């Protein structure tokens, strides 16, 4: 979860739909995994 702290779009905002929050979380996780894979290779 600390890896997601750098993603500013994930900070809590009232009035945001749950679907949007889940989409931003999934995108952030994908970007984190992509960066880690690129750093290894």
N, C-alpha and C positions, 0 to 999 in steps of 0.2 A: 504493500500500500504506500510505502514511502516513495516509491518510484513515481507514483501518480501525483505527488505533491508539486512537481514541476509543471504540471499541466494546468494552466490558469483557467481553462474553460470548465474544469471540474469543480471549482469552488461553488459552494451551495448558493443557489439563487432561488428566491421564492417566486413561484408562479411558473417555473419551468415544468414542462411536462416530463413525466417519468420516462417516456420513450426517448426523448431528447437526451436526458441524462445518461441512460443506458447506451445510447449510440456514441456519445462522447467518451464514455468509459471504455467501450470496446475499441474505438479508434485509438485512444491513448495507449491501451495495452498492446495493440498491434504495432504501433510506432515504436514502443519500447522494445518489443521483441525484435523488430526489424533492425533497430540500431545495435542491439547486442549481437545479433548474428553478423552484421557487417563489421563490427569491431573484432570479431573472432577470425574472420577470413581475410 
